[in-house]
Amino acid sequence: MSTNSPFADETLAGCPMGKLATLSLADPLLYSEGDYRGSWERLRGLDHLAWQQVDDRRGFWSVVKYDDADRVLRDPETFTSERGTMLDTLGAQDPAGGRQIPVTDPPRHTVMRARLQKALTSKSIERQHEMIRGLVRELIAPLHSGGTFDFAQAMLALPVAVAGVSMDLPREDWPRLCQLLNASIAAEDPDYQVPEGAKATIDTAHRELFAYFQDIYRERRRKPGDDLISVLITTEVDGRAMAPGEVMSNCYSVLLGASVTTPHSPNYVMTEQIGTGLLDEWAADLSATPTAVEEALRLASPVSYFMRHATRDVEIRNTTIKAGDAVVVWFGSANRDEEVFSSHDEFQLRRKPNRHLAFGIGPHYCVGHTLARATLRILFDELLSNFTGFEPAGAPVRMRSTFISGYKHLPITARSAA
């Protein structure tokens, strides 16, 4: 099997596709310039899982159907997170396993996230609505000028601003944090990569982020507040407070979680729905915002995948997965599964039910989903109440990343609404 094909099936290897469409599923270029949706669609047509060979010693199974994804994500006993959840750790043991919430299995995982989850309930988030509204208005205010506005850059800044307030991080630090977070999950992207290459980019970003949170940790230990970092510092696991390294690792995880889930569904809407009439229909009835936000999340699927490792031999879709094998769940594919979502590629403002997996499912369901949803609802209400006549003003540019499905540049124009 060729390592350049997304298929384990020899019968499909000769399908007529462009060069970019046949890139490896592990190649970030597929998601910035290739036909990644077409690759997923072809994989969904198989009656078995496809194996992706990354190099001479590493590979993974791809889970692309909704029901299979649901099964894997709900079963941490069979599919562990602790060996790593991202492809850059494939073939190695993630050093954060058992210490950072996303790479820790229940029951320890449940204890680690409990107080954070309590701090992020709907009732708690309601008290932040006006703060979020103020940040949204500030970020989209340049649209009033009528000139070209890089919408994607504003959206990439939004979650860091919202989380920055929730974590009580100094405002002057937000732009650098945004740059480092993007570098950590898009290390192949020329806008973020350092001259030494992708691995050096990830290492540099992690080193700087952890050094930053080390300083914040020391300060917050001396003077705790009611922010999310103070919540982590005072969380007890196994009868003791989290160690400093655990707190810093989870500070990074919380901020990264915000930055990857929030920006890319509005960027998707502004890229793929301008000119379709959908924005006008939505603006005419903002009561559609809650369901429309869910549909934007489904179709954008901002987080492309999460990885698991099988703890025992198991069969999924006529395929035997051996203990130790890596399994990658592709959210963007599961969220367009034709057997689950009618008119699966169509944006339906009031789609119900909408059991999308944009925030995952099972014990690792995104702890910050309430904050992300509140931010997105406020954002779209503000956009569609205050602006009209959205138009593209240049070519959108996708982020070069296997992990994130989204845009880094999106020039648009709009007019102030009457």
C-alpha positions in Angstrom: 0.0 0.0 0.0 1.3 3.4 -0.9 2.0 5.8 2.0 0.7 8.6 -0.2 -2.8 7.3 -0.5 -5.6 7.8 2.1 -6.9 4.3 1.4 -5.9 0.9 2.6 -8.0 -0.6 -0.2 -6.0 -1.4 -3.3 -9.2 -1.3 -5.4 -9.5 2.4 -4.7 -5.9 3.4 -5.1 -6.4 4.0 -8.9 -9.4 6.2 -8.5 -9.1 9.3 -10.7 -8.2 12.1 -8.2 -6.0 15.1 -8.3 -2.6 15.0 -6.7 -3.7 17.0 -3.6 -6.8 14.7 -3.1 -4.5 11.7 -2.8 -2.3 13.1 0.0 -2.0 11.2 3.2 -4.7 11.8 5.8 -1.7 12.7 8.1 -0.5 15.4 5.7 -1.5 18.9 6.8 -1.4 20.0 3.2 -4.6 17.9 2.5 -6.6 20.1 4.8 -5.2 23.4 3.6 -5.2 22.8 -0.2 -6.6 19.3 -0.9 -10.0 17.6 -1.1 -10.2 16.3 2.5 -14.0 16.0 2.4 -13.8 13.9 -0.7 -11.3 11.6 1.0 -13.6 11.2 4.0 -16.6 10.6 1.7 -14.8 7.8 -0.1 -13.7 6.2 3.2 -17.3 6.3 4.4 -18.3 4.2 1.4 -16.1 1.3 2.5 -17.5 -1.6 4.5 -14.4 -1.7 6.7 -11.9 0.7 8.3 -9.0 2.0 6.3 -5.4 1.8 7.5 -3.2 4.8 7.0 0.5 4.0 6.9 2.4 7.2 8.0 6.0 5.8 7.7 7.8 2.5 8.0 6.9 2.0 11.6 3.7 4.1 12.3 0.2 4.0 11.1 -3.4 4.3 12.3 -7.0 3.2 11.6 -9.4 5.8 10.4 -12.9 6.0 11.9 -15.1 8.0 9.6 -18.7 6.8 10.3 -20.8 8.4 13.0 -21.8 5.3 14.9 -18.3 4.0 14.9 -17.0 7.3 16.2 -19.7 7.3 18.9 -18.6 3.8 20.0 -14.9 4.6 20.2 -15.4 7.9 22.1 -17.8 6.4 24.6 -15.5 3.5 25.5 -12.3 4.7 27.3 -11.7 1.2 28.7 -11.2 -0.1 25.2 -9.9 3.0 23.5 -7.5 5.0 25.8 -6.6 8.6 25.6 -3.5 8.3 27.8 -1.0 7.4 25.1 -1.8 10.6 23.2 -4.7 12.2 21.3 -2.9 14.0 18.5 -1.0 12.7 15.5 2.3 14.4 16.5 2.5 11.9 19.4 1.9 8.9 17.2 4.4 6.2 17.9 5.4 7.7 21.3 3.9 8.0 24.8 2.4 11.4 25.4 4.3 12.8 28.5 1.0 14.5 29.6 -0.8 11.2 29.8 -2.6 10.9 33.2 -1.7 14.5 34.0 -3.7 16.6 31.5 -7.5 16.3 31.3 -7.7 15.4 27.5 -5.1 12.6 27.9 -6.4 11.1 31.1 -9.0 8.3 31.3 -11.8 8.0 33.8 -12.1 7.8 36.7 -9.2 10.1 37.3 -10.3 12.2 34.3 -13.7 12.7 35.8 -12.2 14.0 39.1 -9.8 16.3 37.4 -12.5 18.1 35.3 -15.3 18.1 37.9 -14.6 21.5 39.5 -13.7 23.1 36.1 -17.0 21.8 34.7 -18.9 23.3 37.6 -17.3 26.7 37.0 -18.4 26.5 33.4 -22.1 25.7 33.8 -24.8 27.6 31.9 -25.7 29.6 35.0 -22.0 30.6 35.5 -21.6 31.6 31.9 -24.7 33.8 31.9 -22.9 36.2 34.2 -20.2 36.6 31.5 -22.6 37.4 28.6 -22.1 41.2 28.7 -18.3 40.7 28.9 -18.4 38.5 25.9 -20.7 40.9 24.0 -18.2 43.8 24.7 -15.3 41.8 23.3 -17.2 40.7 20.2 -18.3 44.3 19.5 -14.7 45.5 19.9 -13.3 42.8 17.5 -15.8 43.3 14.7 -16.0 47.1 15.0 -13.7 47.7 12.0 -16.4 46.2 9.7 -18.3 49.5 10.2 -15.7 51.4 8.1 -16.8 49.5 5.0 -13.2 48.6 4.2 -11.6 45.1 3.9 -11.6 43.3 7.2 -9.7 40.0 7.9 -12.6 38.2 9.6 -10.6 35.1 10.3 -7.9 37.0 12.2 -10.6 38.6 14.4 -12.2 35.2 15.1 -8.8 33.6 16.0 -8.4 36.4 18.6 -11.9 36.1 20.0 -11.6 32.9 22.1 -8.3 33.9 23.6 -9.9 37.2 24.7 -12.9 35.4 26.2 -10.8 32.8 27.9 -8.3 35.4 28.9 -10.9 37.2 30.9 -12.2 33.9 32.4 -8.6 32.9 33.3 -7.7 36.5 34.4 -4.8 36.7 32.0 -3.3 40.2 31.2 -4.8 41.7 28.1 -1.4 42.7 26.7 -0.5 39.0 26.6 -3.4 37.8 24.5 -1.9 38.4 21.0 1.2 36.4 21.8 -0.8 33.6 23.4 -2.9 33.4 20.2 0.2 33.1 18.1 1.7 30.4 20.3 -1.5 28.4 20.5 -1.9 28.4 16.7 1.8 27.4 16.3 1.3 24.5 18.6 -1.5 22.9 16.5 -0.5 24.2 13.0 3.3 23.8 13.1 3.5 23.0 9.4 1.8 26.4 8.5 4.3 28.9 7.1 2.6 31.7 9.1 3.6 29.9 12.4 6.5 27.7 11.6 10.0 28.7 12.9 13.0 28.2 10.5 14.1 25.0 12.2 10.9 23.2 11.2 7.7 21.8 12.5 9.0 19.9 15.5 11.0 22.9 16.7 7.8 25.0 16.2 5.8 22.8 18.5 8.6 22.5 21.1 9.2 26.3 21.1 5.5 27.0 21.5 5.1 24.5 24.3 8.2 25.7 26.1 7.1 29.4 25.9 3.5 28.6 26.9 4.5 26.5 29.9 7.0 29.1 31.0 4.2 31.7 30.8 1.8 29.6 32.9 4.5 28.8 35.4 4.8 32.6 36.2 1.0 32.8 36.3 0.8 29.8 38.6 3.2 31.4 41.1 1.3 34.6 41.1 -2.1 32.9 41.5 -0.9 30.7 44.3 0.0 33.8 46.3 -3.3 35.6 45.4 -6.0 33.2 44.3 -9.3 34.5 42.8 -12.4 33.1 41.2 -10.9 32.6 37.8 -10.4 29.2 36.1 -6.7 29.0 36.9 -7.5 29.4 40.6 -10.1 26.6 40.2 -7.4 24.3 38.8 -4.9 25.2 41.6 -7.5 24.3 44.3 -8.6 21.1 42.6 -7.7 17.9 44.5 -7.0 14.6 42.8 -6.1 11.4 44.7 -6.4 13.4 47.9 -3.9 16.1 47.0 -3.8 19.3 45.1 -2.7 19.1 41.5 1.1 19.4 41.2 2.4 22.6 39.6 3.2 20.8 36.3 -0.4 19.4 36.2 -1.9 22.8 36.7 0.3 24.4 34.0 -0.5 21.5 31.6 -4.2 22.0 32.2 -4.0 25.8 31.9 -2.6 25.2 28.4 -5.3 22.6 27.7 -8.2 25.0 28.7 -6.8 27.9 26.6 -6.1 25.6 23.6 -9.6 24.1 23.8 -11.2 27.5 23.6 -9.0 28.6 20.7 -9.7 25.5 18.6 -13.5 25.2 19.0 -14.8 28.8 18.7 -13.2 30.6 15.7 -13.7 28.2 12.9 -17.5 27.8 12.6 -18.1 31.5 12.0 -15.2 31.4 9.6 -16.9 28.5 7.8 -20.1 30.4 7.6 -18.5 33.5 6.2 -16.5 31.5 3.6 -19.1 29.1 2.4 -22.5 30.8 3.0 -21.9 34.3 1.8 -24.0 34.8 -1.3 -26.3 31.9 -0.7 -29.1 33.9 0.9 -28.7 32.1 4.2 -27.3 35.1 6.1 -30.2 37.2 5.1 -32.7 34.6 6.1 -30.9 34.2 9.4 -30.7 37.9 10.0 -34.5 38.2 9.4 -35.2 35.8 12.3 -32.5 35.7 15.0 -34.6 33.1 16.9 -32.9 30.6 14.6 -29.5 31.4 16.1 -29.3 28.5 18.6 -30.0 25.8 16.0 -28.0 27.7 13.3 -24.9 27.7 15.6 -25.2 24.0 16.1 -25.4 23.5 12.3 -22.3 25.7 11.8 -20.5 23.6 14.3 -21.5 20.4 12.5 -20.5 21.5 9.1 -17.3 23.3 10.2 -16.2 20.5 12.6 -13.4 22.8 13.9 -11.5 20.0 15.5 -10.8 17.5 12.7 -9.9 14.5 14.8 -8.9 12.9 18.1 -6.7 9.8 18.4 -7.2 6.8 20.7 -5.2 3.6 21.2 -6.9 0.2 21.6 -6.2 -1.5 24.9 -7.3 -5.0 23.6 -8.2 -6.6 20.3 -11.6 -5.4 19.1 -13.6 -5.4 15.9 -15.2 -2.4 14.3 -16.9 -2.4 10.9 -15.5 -5.8 9.8 -12.0 -4.8 10.9 -9.9 -6.3 13.6 -8.0 -3.7 15.6 -5.1 -5.1 17.5 -4.2 -4.0 21.1 -1.9 -1.1 20.8 -3.2 0.1 17.4 -3.9 3.8 17.0 -7.4 4.8 16.0 -8.2 8.3 14.7 -11.8 9.5 14.9 -12.4 12.1 12.1 -15.1 14.4 13.5 -15.6 16.2 10.2 -16.4 13.0 8.4 -18.8 11.6 11.2 -20.6 15.0 11.1 -21.4 14.6 7.4 -22.4 10.9 7.6 -25.2 10.4 5.1 -26.8 7.7 7.2 -27.3 10.1 10.2 -27.7 13.6 8.7 -30.3 14.1 5.9 -29.0 16.5 3.2 -25.7 16.1 5.0 -23.8 18.8 3.1 -26.7 21.3 3.3 -26.8 24.1 6.0 -30.2 24.0 7.6 -30.9 26.9 9.9 -33.3 24.9 12.1 -32.0 21.4 11.8 -33.4 19.2 14.5 -32.3 16.8 15.8 -28.6 17.7 15.3 -26.5 15.2 17.2 -23.2 16.5 15.9 -19.8 15.5 17.4 -18.1 18.9 17.1 -17.6 18.9 20.9 -17.0 15.1 21.0 -19.1 12.7 22.9 -18.7 10.5 26.1 -16.5 11.3 29.1 -14.2 13.6 27.1 -17.1 15.8 25.9 -15.7 19.4 25.6 -15.7 20.9 29.1 -15.9 24.4 27.7 -18.8 23.7 25.3 -21.2 26.1 27.2 -18.8 29.0 27.0 -18.1 28.3 23.3 -21.8 28.1 22.5 -22.6 31.3 24.4 -19.8 33.1 22.6 -20.9 31.9 19.1 -24.6 32.8 19.8 -23.6 36.3 20.9 -21.2 36.7 18.0 -23.8 35.8 15.3 -26.5 37.9 16.9 -24.1 40.9 17.0 -22.9 40.3 13.4 -26.4 39.9 11.9 -28.0 42.7 13.9 -25.4 45.3 13.1 -24.1 44.4 9.6 -25.5 43.4 6.2 -24.3 43.0 2.7 -21.4 40.7 3.5 -19.1 40.2 0.6 -15.8 38.4 0.0 -12.9 40.8 -0.5 -10.2 38.3 -1.4 -9.3 34.7 -1.4 -9.7 32.9 1.9 -6.6 31.0 3.2 -7.0 27.8 5.2 -4.8 26.9 8.1 -2.3 24.1 7.3 -3.1 21.6 10.1 -4.3 18.1 10.4 -5.9 19.0 13.8 -7.8 22.2 12.9 -10.2 22.6 10.1 -10.5 26.3 9.5 -9.2 29.5 8.0 -6.4 31.9 9.1 -7.3 34.7 6.6 -10.7 35.6 5.3 -11.0 39.1 3.8 -14.6 40.4 3.7 -16.6 43.6 3.6 -20.0 44.6 5.0 -22.2 47.5 5.5 -23.6 48.8 8.8 -27.2 47.8 9.2 -29.8 50.6 9.5 
